[in-house]
Amino acid sequence: MKNRISVMIRVLCLVLAVLLLGGAAACQKAPVQTGEVDQELTVEELDIRGSILFTVDNSDATDEMMAGVNAVATAFMQDFPNVRVHVEGASRTTFANRISSGDIGDVFWCDENDVCNYHFNHHALMPLDSYLKPLNIDMGDVYTGALECGKYDGRLYMVPRNIGLATLMYNADILKAEGIDFDNSIATDWETFKEYCRQVTQISQDGVVEQAGFSIRLWWDVIWQMFFRAYGGEWVDQKNHRITITDSAEVMRGIQEMYDGVMEGWLFPLGQTFSGNMAHKFSKIPNSDDNFTRVAFLDCVSFTYLDAYGKMYDQADVEWDFCPFPAFENHTVSAGATGYVVFNRTANPNAAAALALYFLTDHGQRAYHSQLGGDVPLLRSLAEDDFWKDKSSQWADKNYAAFVSYTDNTRPATVIVQCPFEVRDILSNEKMTALWNNILSGKVDLQTGFEKMQQQANEKWSLIAN
């Protein structure tokens, strides 16, 4: 009897050991994929096949956006019949943990900040540039401003799904009332634009701005970078690992333009906290996105603002349209993008890379944006097509060309792709807002305020570099 029990115990221990070993093996991550492929291979020779999990951020996704992703998956499987794509929605707040546990999708959603985090902190992304030639991606057709948003150390990690080009919306009624014949087909030069803004600005005898020319977020990296580069200066020296804001007379000239516009009253600094005389000066202008009834030009930045802003204008019975951001002496246009990356522990690197890069193809862009019913495509060859524009007849005559204008002048909209994230934090929107609040309230002068910011950023970068 004891022998039988002993045998049974040994058998049970053996079974348990096998189960534990099997479980441990199941929890092990797949090997890290380098993303390197022979540049002489053709699409057929890549042997694109297998099952792919496609993880999409659904924390604020609309039904149309999810429909767009599903449409891309369907079109991709038609072009690559040996691949099965399974689309799942998940909150981006879960992605970091899922990367650590190894169960994130083979392809998953990112923005520029996420790409930086997942690449440098999690070491989780597979570079994709080696696949461009074998997959026949026409890089000359892709807007470079969007591609730069997903590059680090010269390599492509995030494939953009669209491009967000800095643009403006404007109140045509205000311009007409002042007799301004405005041409929205071009980027108005900055000096002319300033005169328009001054012309429409109305200031009462006691110094209150009752109507302003231009409402912008001074603190937003999308906006301030265009001013910082306006006269040929650069705020960052990536080669020598330095922030060069106050080192550059040209950068400081751009900052001075922002400050002077606010002091003159024609430029309303949206999102700033006012006190004292400044609070009195702008007491009639709503410090919110719906201030367009008292402001001629409003920073729109992204096509995604169309629905919300357009409805606000319409409800106020205001005639409106889009126009390109004004052109400084050094004409640059901020461009941002979100997109998709490949988990570097995918078991099917070829299929995963092909799915992510499918967003850089005609079929992929049409499938995605036709479903969205409005977002800017990445390809120059699609700029004139109507499928991505708003389909409602009431806005059919709007100037959608503004969202694909001056794409050769694009520069990255976000700081994170140009300096380490520790330095980015010192130049964050929150820190820039606080700095402008202090400057506009008279607590610190322009030069001293930005000198301190530059010094802090360079001290941090020096520690990182060393």
Secondary structure as the mmCIF struct_conf table of DSSP 4:
data_model
#
loop_
_struct_conf.conf_type_id
_struct_conf.id
_struct_conf.beg_label_comp_id
_struct_conf.beg_label_asym_id
_struct_conf.beg_label_seq_id
_struct_conf.end_label_comp_id
_struct_conf.end_label_asym_id
_struct_conf.end_label_seq_id
HELX_RH_AL_P HELX_RH_AL_P1 LYS A 2 CYS A 27
BEND BEND1 GLN A 28 GLN A 28
HELX_LH_PP_P HELX_LH_PP_P1 LYS A 29 GLN A 33
TURN_TY1_P TURN_TY1_P1 GLN A 39 GLU A 40
TURN_TY1_P TURN_TY1_P2 VAL A 43 VAL A 43
HELX_RH_3T_P HELX_RH_3T_P1 GLU A 44 LEU A 46
STRN STRN1 GLY A 50 ASP A 57
BEND BEND2 SER A 59 ASP A 60
HELX_RH_AL_P HELX_RH_AL_P2 ASP A 63 ASP A 79
BEND BEND3 PHE A 80 PHE A 80
TURN_TY1_P TURN_TY1_P3 PRO A 81 ASN A 82
STRN STRN2 VAL A 83 ALA A 90
HELX_RH_3T_P HELX_RH_3T_P2 ARG A 92 THR A 94
HELX_RH_AL_P HELX_RH_AL_P3 PHE A 95 SER A 101
TURN_TY1_P TURN_TY1_P4 GLY A 102 GLY A 102
BEND BEND4 ILE A 104 ILE A 104
BEND BEND5 ASP A 106 ASP A 106
STRN STRN3 VAL A 107 CYS A 110
HELX_RH_AL_P HELX_RH_AL_P4 GLU A 112 CYS A 116
HELX_RH_PI_P HELX_RH_PI_P1 ASN A 117 ASN A 121
BEND BEND6 HIS A 122 HIS A 122
STRN STRN4 LEU A 125 LEU A 125
HELX_RH_3T_P HELX_RH_3T_P3 ASP A 129 TYR A 131
TURN_TY1_P TURN_TY1_P5 LEU A 132 ASN A 136
HELX_RH_3T_P HELX_RH_3T_P4 MET A 139 ASP A 141
STRN STRN5 VAL A 142 VAL A 142
HELX_RH_AL_P HELX_RH_AL_P5 THR A 144 LEU A 147
HELX_RH_3T_P HELX_RH_3T_P5 GLU A 148 GLY A 150
STRN STRN6 LYS A 151 TYR A 152
TURN_TY1_P TURN_TY1_P6 ASP A 153 GLY A 154
STRN STRN7 ARG A 155 LEU A 156
STRN STRN8 VAL A 159 PRO A 160
BEND BEND7 ARG A 161 ARG A 161
STRN STRN9 GLY A 164 LEU A 165
STRN STRN10 THR A 167 ASN A 171
HELX_RH_AL_P HELX_RH_AL_P6 ALA A 172 ALA A 177
TURN_TY1_P TURN_TY1_P7 GLU A 178 GLY A 179
TURN_TY1_P TURN_TY1_P8 ASN A 184 SER A 185
BEND BEND8 ILE A 186 ILE A 186
STRN STRN11 ASP A 189 ASP A 189
HELX_RH_AL_P HELX_RH_AL_P7 TRP A 190 VAL A 200
STRN STRN12 GLN A 202 ILE A 203
TURN_TY1_P TURN_TY1_P9 GLN A 205 ASP A 206
BEND BEND9 GLY A 207 GLY A 207
STRN STRN13 VAL A 209 ILE A 216
TURN_TY1_P TURN_TY1_P10 LEU A 218 TRP A 219
HELX_RH_AL_P HELX_RH_AL_P8 ASP A 221 PHE A 228
TURN_TY1_P TURN_TY1_P11 ARG A 229 TYR A 231
BEND BEND10 GLY A 232 GLY A 232
BEND BEND11 TRP A 235 TRP A 235
STRN STRN14 VAL A 236 ASP A 237
TURN_TY1_P TURN_TY1_P12 GLN A 238 HIS A 241
STRN STRN15 ARG A 242 ILE A 243
TURN_TY1_P TURN_TY1_P13 ILE A 245 ASP A 247
HELX_RH_AL_P HELX_RH_AL_P9 ALA A 249 GLU A 264
TURN_TY1_P TURN_TY1_P14 GLY A 265 GLY A 265
BEND BEND12 TRP A 266 TRP A 266
STRN STRN16 LEU A 267 PRO A 269
TURN_TY1_P TURN_TY1_P15 LEU A 270 GLY A 271
HELX_LH_PP_P HELX_LH_PP_P2 GLN A 272 PHE A 274
HELX_RH_AL_P HELX_RH_AL_P10 GLY A 276 LYS A 281
TURN_TY1_P TURN_TY1_P16 PHE A 282 LYS A 284
BEND BEND13 ILE A 285 ILE A 285
BEND BEND14 ASN A 287 SER A 288
TURN_TY1_P TURN_TY1_P17 ASP A 289 ASP A 290
HELX_RH_3T_P HELX_RH_3T_P6 ASN A 291 THR A 293
BEND BEND15 ARG A 294 ARG A 294
STRN STRN17 VAL A 295 ASP A 299
BEND BEND16 SER A 302 SER A 302
HELX_RH_3T_P HELX_RH_3T_P7 PHE A 303 TYR A 305
HELX_RH_AL_P HELX_RH_AL_P11 LEU A 306 GLN A 315
TURN_TY1_P TURN_TY1_P18 ALA A 316 ASP A 317
STRN STRN18 TRP A 320 PRO A 324
HELX_LH_PP_P HELX_LH_PP_P3 PHE A 325 PRO A 326
STRN STRN19 ALA A 327 ALA A 327
BEND BEND17 GLU A 329 ASN A 330
STRN STRN20 VAL A 333 GLY A 336
STRN STRN21 GLY A 339 VAL A 342
STRN STRN22 PHE A 343 PHE A 343
TURN_TY1_P TURN_TY1_P19 ASN A 344 ARG A 345
BEND BEND18 ALA A 347 ALA A 347
HELX_RH_AL_P HELX_RH_AL_P12 PRO A 349 LEU A 357
HELX_RH_3T_P HELX_RH_3T_P8 TYR A 358 LEU A 360
BEND BEND19 THR A 361 THR A 361
HELX_RH_AL_P HELX_RH_AL_P13 ASP A 362 LEU A 372
TURN_TY1_P TURN_TY1_P20 GLY A 373 GLY A 373
BEND BEND20 GLY A 374 GLY A 374
BEND BEND21 LEU A 378 LEU A 378
STRN STRN23 LEU A 379 LEU A 379
HELX_RH_3T_P HELX_RH_3T_P9 ARG A 380 LEU A 382
TURN_TY1_P TURN_TY1_P21 ALA A 383 GLU A 384
BEND BEND22 ASP A 386 ASP A 386
TURN_TY1_P TURN_TY1_P22 PHE A 387 TRP A 388
BEND BEND23 LYS A 389 LYS A 389
HELX_RH_3T_P HELX_RH_3T_P10 SER A 393 TRP A 395
TURN_TY1_P TURN_TY1_P23 ALA A 396 ASP A 397
BEND BEND24 LYS A 398 LYS A 398
HELX_RH_3T_P HELX_RH_3T_P11 TYR A 400 VAL A 404
BEND BEND25 SER A 405 TYR A 406
HELX_RH_3T_P HELX_RH_3T_P12 THR A 407 ASN A 409
STRN STRN24 THR A 410 PRO A 412
BEND BEND26 ALA A 413 ALA A 413
HELX_RH_3T_P HELX_RH_3T_P13 VAL A 415 VAL A 417
TURN_TY1_P TURN_TY1_P24 GLN A 418 GLN A 418
BEND BEND27 CYS A 419 CYS A 419
HELX_RH_AL_P HELX_RH_AL_P14 PHE A 421 ILE A 426
TURN_TY1_P TURN_TY1_P25 LEU A 427 LEU A 427
BEND BEND28 SER A 428 SER A 428
HELX_RH_AL_P HELX_RH_AL_P15 ASN A 429 LEU A 440
TURN_TY1_P TURN_TY1_P26 SER A 441 GLY A 442
BEND BEND29 LYS A 443 VAL A 444
HELX_RH_AL_P HELX_RH_AL_P16 LEU A 446 ALA A 465
#
